[in-house]
């Protein structure tokens, strides 16, 4: 790989051993990918902190959190002192909400280790946003900006809706990126890989958030890790719908970028979305395809008695919390059911101030931050049947927790929380 003088100096140890190891890691990674060079980045979404007992024991034996960073982010056998980050970095979600640790079944010792981890990351200059939706809370790159992001639902949003450029990075590459301000120049950093491959024509209206989740789920299965171009969009989707669509497509397939003709920034027209590519397939999304996606997402649902309703995957926007609070106001969560809603901590503080948290709590629900049930592997004790408004969560949770899942829209989920019964269906 070709290096600039600055990159060579980092590799030669000018900025200390941690930066040297970070540069070495990026070179090994870049060579394996066939990248010819690195690209500058000042926008990283990373996981550095740790919440598991395994990491806690590791930190105790190997020099605290610098030991954890050296091993798990820099692939270094030696413990090296970790300097403050060079690139602007925000933290992704974690294993639990420290404000609701007991509710999520997390012990005191783990909470203390978590607090140590949070003090460590903020000490390095990392923003403790703790969310899978960094673009909601202060990390909004500009169109064309080169980024190094983790978390599939955030990556697809970054590429497709914002028009910034990232691949789906891992803990190691983002650890190296935040210390060097570099990431290999390959994949979705390059124009040619951002062009559409599959043409999808909508033959039914796609309007509600659940509709967008179903469409994303079907498209992901069809195109896998390629780049769909969707034509025929009627009503303009809002942030929440695009968030659900991308999360869904990246779960059923490995989609990292899509184009919505007339909506997303690199698709003002079908021709521009394909950028000269000839579509490898022409697909139609109609009633049958929509039903097919719904049936797949609901294939584990058998019992209509619901124990748990989880909302906020990807983390809820303030608009979604507002909607949920309006549907819950004056009602009570059923005695045999639990309602947990997940959002970034910055949005929770807004919900607190606007009175939505109080409405949710008065109804018997909980507004949580930092994590989700799939990430934390936590659900209310004894949960057998879950209701969800997220295709991504419906895709993963039955496998992770061995539960039955129902997928539907927000109103159906709130109704399930208040009646303890699933009455949803495909409208
Ligand atoms: Fe976020 Fe958890 Fe969903 S981390 S995208 S809420 S699986």
Boltz pocket constraint, residues with backbone or C-beta under 6 A from the ligand:
constraints:
  - pocket:
      binder: B
      contacts: [[A, 93], [A, 132], [A, 153], [A, 247], [A, 312], [A, 313], [A, 314], [A, 315], [A, 342], [A, 371], [A, 372], [A, 373], [A, 374], [A, 375], [A, 392], [A, 393]]
      max_distance: 6.0
